[in-house]
Amino acid sequence: MRFNLTDFINKCVTQRYSSLFLPDIQRFGQVLSTRIDARSVLVIGGAGSIGTAFIKALLHYKPTKLVVVDTNENSLTELVRDLRSSLDYNIPATFLTYPIDFGDPVFEKLLRQEGPFDIVANFAAHKHVRSEKDPYAMEAMLTNNVFKAKLLLDLLLKYKPERFFCVSTDKAANPVNVMGASKKLMEQVIMAYSELLHITTARFANVAFSNGSLPAGFLERIAKQQPLSAPMDVERYFVSPEEAGQLCLLACMLGNTGEIFFPKLDPKSDVQKFSTIATTLLQTLGYQADICNTEQEAREKAAQLSPESSTWPVYFFQSDTSGEKAYEEFYTENEIIDLERFEALGVIRGNDCAGNRNTSNNHIAMAEMITELKAIFQKDTLSKAAIIKTLEHYVPNFRHVETGRNLDSKM
């Protein structure tokens, strides 16, 4: 049967048939055109789900130059094919993609020779809670999310853009996992530069069916005739890929420096369980969920599926992995919130690192913090607990949830 993923997301996941941010896009349409048209744009991590969505939102306007950097060469190829196979995108005459790590020397050479760019947006990030399993994974996460962000900002001081955006996550608000703590540190680092560069960021919900997400994994499992597996007790906010791109574009182009944007979503009506999405997806594809008691039972039943099967094996479980937050939130009680400026967007103002202390001191303090963090990874032996203790020192509201189990131990 024909399956339209966009329609499924709108109908069954976000339950919105038009973008949450469409009223703000329309209201500020002229401002967006003025700030994007005839500008040069650099997108880092632009081949991922959110980076791609940002580029698509951007190309409804008319930039004159677009350079996309990402370490995933295959995804860059698909980005080009996707854009050039679609209607309604204003692809500029200068459109270049490069499989480059933004922490490598060749990136600085690119920035020096192709820049400065008017708009720079960074989506390169470790985004999975599962990426905190041990010191190796945690060092890689902090390197990408924090250390390289600092390197990028120092480069941008030499080649200043009009606007810089760096994506964050809702998990940075009162973090309970290392990924969220790393993103909170990233926020602190970039905000230390917010009086030297025009900087904004955004915390937002799960992007429905984004690359590597559990719902995207459902489609992979079905394609490979494998069982679906999901927690039955985890509820999350969701936005569509289109909404994710628009949220980042609005934050980048309309925010004042030092501001953090987030979507206005209702904790009662705008949450979905992963298990519900799995069951609804199967129903849409013509199957009934066959609830299994164990992973092994689900695997065995999947091996027996035939073209005539009307059921699909699923295994639902109680969440018990480290770093799993019971609920989602976009801001803390200590942050100053503006809910009036936009219809569907909230804005966090006056954060810890911007506007309330001497900028040069912030700059120095962040450099010292990163030096100290890097130093702990030079030790011959290092435990996960020791890294978490160090992070708790720099992120006072970080309260890690440790269960001893990691998502790599599950289907």
CORZIRA-V996790 format. One record per residue. N is the residue number from 0. RES is the residue in one small letter. PHI is phi in whole degrees, 0 to 359 (* if undefined). PSI is psi in radians with two decimals (none if undefined). OMEGA is omega in whole degrees, 0 to 359 (* if undefined). Layout:
BEGIN
n = {N;N}
res = {RES;RES}
phi = {PHI;PHI}
psi = {PSI;PSI}
omega = {OMEGA;OMEGA}
END
This chain:
BEGIN
n = {0;1;2;3;4;5;6;7;8;9;10;11;12;13;14;15;16;17;18;19;20;21;22;23;24;25;26;27;28;29;30;31;32;33;34;35;36;37;38;39;40;41;42;43;44;45;46;47;48;49;50;51;52;53;54;55;56;57;58;59;60;61;62;63;64;65;66;67;68;69;70;71;72;73;74;75;76;77;78;79;80;81;82;83;84;85;86;87;88;89;90;91;92;93;94;95;96;97;98;99;100;101;102;103;104;105;106;107;108;109;110;111;112;113;114;115;116;117;118;119;120;121;122;123;124;125;126;127;128;129;130;131;132;133;134;135;136;137;138;139;140;141;142;143;144;145;146;147;148;149;150;151;152;153;154;155;156;157;158;159;160;161;162;163;164;165;166;167;168;169;170;171;172;173;174;175;176;177;178;179;180;181;182;183;184;185;186;187;188;189;190;191;192;193;194;195;196;197;198;199;200;201;202;203;204;205;206;207;208;209;210;211;212;213;214;215;216;217;218;219;220;221;222;223;224;225;226;227;228;229;230;231;232;233;234;235;236;237;238;239;240;241;242;243;244;245;246;247;248;249;250;251;252;253;254;255;256;257;258;259;260;261;262;263;264;265;266;267;268;269;270;271;272;273;274;275;276;277;278;279;280;281;282;283;284;285;286;287;288;289;290;291;292;293;294;295;296;297;298;299;300;301;302;303;304;305;306;307;308;309;310;311;312;313;314;315;316;317;318;319;320;321;322;323;324;325;326;327;328;329;330;331;332;333;334;335;336;337;338;339;340;341;342;343;344;345;346;347;348;349;350;351;352;353;354;355;356;357;358;359;360;361;362;363;364;365;366;367;368;369;370;371;372;373;374;375;376;377;378;379;380;381;382;383;384;385;386;387;388;389;390;391;392;393;394;395;396;397;398;399;400;401;402;403;404;405;406;407;408;409;410}
res = {m;r;f;n;l;t;d;f;i;n;k;c;v;t;q;r;y;s;s;l;f;l;p;d;i;q;r;f;g;q;v;l;s;t;r;i;d;a;r;s;v;l;v;i;g;g;a;g;s;i;g;t;a;f;i;k;a;l;l;h;y;k;p;t;k;l;v;v;v;d;t;n;e;n;s;l;t;e;l;v;r;d;l;r;s;s;l;d;y;n;i;p;a;t;f;l;t;y;p;i;d;f;g;d;p;v;f;e;k;l;l;r;q;e;g;p;f;d;i;v;a;n;f;a;a;h;k;h;v;r;s;e;k;d;p;y;a;m;e;a;m;l;t;n;n;v;f;k;a;k;l;l;l;d;l;l;l;k;y;k;p;e;r;f;f;c;v;s;t;d;k;a;a;n;p;v;n;v;m;g;a;s;k;k;l;m;e;q;v;i;m;a;y;s;e;l;l;h;i;t;t;a;r;f;a;n;v;a;f;s;n;g;s;l;p;a;g;f;l;e;r;i;a;k;q;q;p;l;s;a;p;m;d;v;e;r;y;f;v;s;p;e;e;a;g;q;l;c;l;l;a;c;m;l;g;n;t;g;e;i;f;f;p;k;l;d;p;k;s;d;v;q;k;f;s;t;i;a;t;t;l;l;q;t;l;g;y;q;a;d;i;c;n;t;e;q;e;a;r;e;k;a;a;q;l;s;p;e;s;s;t;w;p;v;y;f;f;q;s;d;t;s;g;e;k;a;y;e;e;f;y;t;e;n;e;i;i;d;l;e;r;f;e;a;l;g;v;i;r;g;n;d;c;a;g;n;r;n;t;s;n;n;h;i;a;m;a;e;m;i;t;e;l;k;a;i;f;q;k;d;t;l;s;k;a;a;i;i;k;t;l;e;h;y;v;p;n;f;r;h;v;e;t;g;r;n;l;d;s;k;m}
phi = {*;283;235;254;296;300;296;296;300;296;279;248;251;280;57;232;268;226;300;304;261;302;301;287;300;290;297;255;303;291;296;298;299;298;271;251;302;66;255;263;227;244;242;261;70;280;264;283;299;285;299;298;296;298;298;296;295;297;279;282;251;229;292;264;209;225;242;240;242;199;282;267;295;295;291;298;299;293;302;297;298;297;296;282;260;248;271;75;252;270;286;290;300;261;228;234;235;222;280;230;278;289;264;272;301;296;294;298;298;299;297;292;269;263;264;289;263;289;231;235;232;245;243;288;197;276;244;261;299;298;276;227;294;201;302;296;295;290;295;298;295;294;299;287;279;239;297;290;299;295;301;297;297;296;294;291;294;277;235;291;272;291;216;233;235;225;287;242;205;300;289;282;275;49;294;239;225;292;300;297;296;295;287;295;298;301;302;298;295;292;290;295;258;287;259;258;225;278;234;222;213;213;256;208;281;298;270;301;62;289;305;82;283;299;300;298;296;302;295;295;295;295;298;259;54;238;289;267;218;198;289;266;243;257;251;219;285;228;236;283;305;300;295;299;296;292;301;293;295;297;296;296;266;247;282;276;300;89;262;242;259;206;279;276;233;269;293;262;258;250;244;223;272;299;295;292;298;299;296;293;299;298;298;296;272;95;240;257;289;260;288;251;271;218;298;297;300;296;297;295;292;296;294;261;296;227;303;270;295;250;239;224;289;225;233;253;217;281;294;214;260;298;79;273;270;291;210;251;214;254;207;250;292;269;263;271;248;246;252;256;292;235;287;243;236;260;228;265;241;59;291;301;251;237;83;241;215;299;300;296;293;302;301;292;298;293;297;294;299;293;301;291;295;298;296;292;276;272;287;294;237;210;261;300;298;292;294;298;298;294;296;297;292;269;238;303;265;279;232;294;259;247;244;85;241;236;297;293;269;243;299}
psi = {2.71;2.27;2.14;1.90;-0.70;-0.76;-0.70;-0.77;-0.82;-0.71;-0.73;-0.29;-1.15;-0.43;0.65;2.22;-0.19;2.76;2.43;-0.55;0.09;-0.75;-0.68;-0.65;-0.77;-0.74;-0.70;0.39;-0.76;-0.68;-0.74;-0.78;-0.76;-0.64;-0.24;-0.72;2.40;0.35;2.73;2.48;2.33;2.18;2.06;2.34;0.55;-0.07;-0.07;3.11;-0.86;-0.70;-0.74;-0.76;-0.67;-0.78;-0.73;-0.70;-0.71;-0.69;0.12;-0.18;-2.86;1.19;2.72;-0.25;2.35;2.10;2.25;2.24;2.34;2.59;-0.26;1.74;-0.68;-0.70;-0.59;-0.72;-0.77;-0.63;-0.82;-0.82;-0.71;-0.88;-0.77;-0.15;0.05;2.74;2.86;0.20;2.31;1.39;2.12;2.80;-0.64;1.73;1.91;2.43;2.48;2.22;1.38;2.46;2.24;-0.06;-0.02;2.72;-0.57;-0.48;-0.73;-0.68;-0.74;-0.80;-0.69;-0.70;-0.53;-0.34;-2.90;2.66;2.59;-0.66;2.25;2.24;2.29;2.06;0.10;2.07;2.63;2.13;-0.08;2.38;-0.55;-0.29;0.68;0.44;-0.54;3.07;-0.58;-0.85;-0.65;-0.66;-0.72;-0.69;-0.82;-0.62;-0.82;-0.79;-0.46;-1.02;-0.80;-0.52;-0.72;-0.76;-0.75;-0.77;-0.69;-0.64;-0.71;-0.37;-0.48;-0.60;1.28;2.25;2.89;-0.65;2.43;2.31;2.42;2.18;2.47;-2.65;2.67;-0.44;-0.09;-0.27;2.01;1.09;2.54;0.03;2.86;-0.59;-0.83;-0.71;-0.67;-0.64;-0.58;-0.72;-0.72;-0.77;-0.77;-0.71;-0.88;-0.59;-0.40;-0.33;0.08;-0.15;-0.06;-0.49;2.71;1.88;2.34;2.85;3.09;2.40;2.34;3.14;-3.11;2.37;2.04;2.17;0.53;2.80;2.25;-0.09;2.84;-0.80;-0.68;-0.61;-0.53;-0.78;-0.67;-0.74;-0.72;-0.74;-0.51;0.18;0.91;2.77;2.75;2.58;2.40;2.67;2.49;-0.15;0.15;2.09;2.44;2.67;2.57;2.49;2.72;2.82;-0.72;-0.79;-0.65;-0.78;-0.71;-0.70;-0.81;-0.67;-0.78;-0.74;-0.75;-0.79;-0.39;-0.21;2.66;2.68;2.41;0.09;2.61;2.22;2.69;2.73;2.53;1.82;2.61;2.18;-0.21;-0.76;-0.25;0.44;2.65;2.57;2.49;-0.65;-0.62;-0.71;-0.73;-0.83;-0.75;-0.67;-0.80;-0.73;-0.70;-0.57;0.03;0.32;2.69;2.47;2.23;1.74;2.17;2.70;-0.36;2.84;-0.72;-0.75;-0.74;-0.73;-0.74;-0.72;-0.62;-0.63;-0.34;0.06;2.54;2.92;-0.38;-0.06;2.42;-0.07;2.82;2.28;2.39;2.62;1.99;2.48;2.82;2.31;2.31;0.45;2.71;2.49;0.18;2.11;2.40;-0.45;2.91;2.54;2.67;-0.26;2.89;2.94;-0.30;-0.07;2.54;2.15;2.37;1.97;0.16;-0.44;-0.62;2.73;-0.75;0.11;2.36;2.74;2.28;2.16;2.85;0.73;3.07;-0.56;-0.03;2.25;-0.12;0.07;2.89;2.24;-0.76;-0.64;-0.69;-0.81;-0.81;-0.73;-0.70;-0.69;-0.73;-0.71;-0.80;-0.67;-0.74;-0.68;-0.76;-0.60;-0.58;-0.44;-0.02;-0.12;2.57;-0.67;2.34;2.27;2.77;-0.70;-0.66;-0.67;-0.76;-0.71;-0.70;-0.73;-0.63;-0.49;-0.67;-0.35;1.54;-0.52;0.27;2.08;1.60;2.40;1.92;2.14;-0.18;0.02;2.53;2.67;-0.35;-0.21;0.04;2.85;none}
omega = {178;181;179;185;180;179;180;179;182;185;193;182;179;183;175;183;170;186;175;187;181;179;179;176;181;182;184;184;182;178;179;179;181;185;182;183;178;178;173;188;172;178;179;187;188;180;175;185;184;178;177;180;176;180;179;176;180;187;165;175;191;172;181;181;178;176;182;180;178;179;183;183;180;180;174;178;180;177;180;180;180;182;185;176;186;172;166;174;180;182;184;180;176;180;187;176;183;174;187;172;185;174;183;178;181;177;178;177;178;181;181;186;181;182;357;178;178;183;175;179;184;178;180;184;162;190;187;175;181;183;176;189;183;183;180;181;181;177;178;180;180;178;183;187;186;187;180;175;177;177;180;180;178;176;182;173;177;184;193;170;172;183;176;178;177;187;175;182;174;182;174;178;183;188;175;178;185;177;178;178;179;179;174;175;177;178;180;181;184;180;175;179;192;172;176;177;175;189;171;176;181;169;178;189;173;175;187;177;175;182;178;181;179;177;175;176;176;180;177;181;180;180;182;180;179;182;173;179;183;173;181;188;183;176;181;168;176;167;177;174;178;180;179;179;180;178;180;179;179;179;181;191;185;183;169;184;180;183;177;182;175;180;174;180;184;182;179;187;186;177;178;172;177;180;178;178;179;182;180;177;179;178;179;180;175;181;169;179;176;186;181;183;181;174;182;177;180;179;181;179;178;180;182;180;178;178;181;184;177;178;178;183;177;175;178;187;173;182;180;183;182;174;182;181;184;182;180;176;185;181;181;183;181;182;182;189;172;180;187;190;182;181;187;183;167;182;174;182;173;182;188;193;184;167;182;175;181;185;182;177;175;182;180;181;179;178;179;179;182;176;180;179;179;184;183;180;177;180;181;177;183;180;175;181;180;178;180;179;178;179;179;178;183;177;189;181;177;178;187;176;182;179;183;180;181;182;178;179;182;180;*}
END
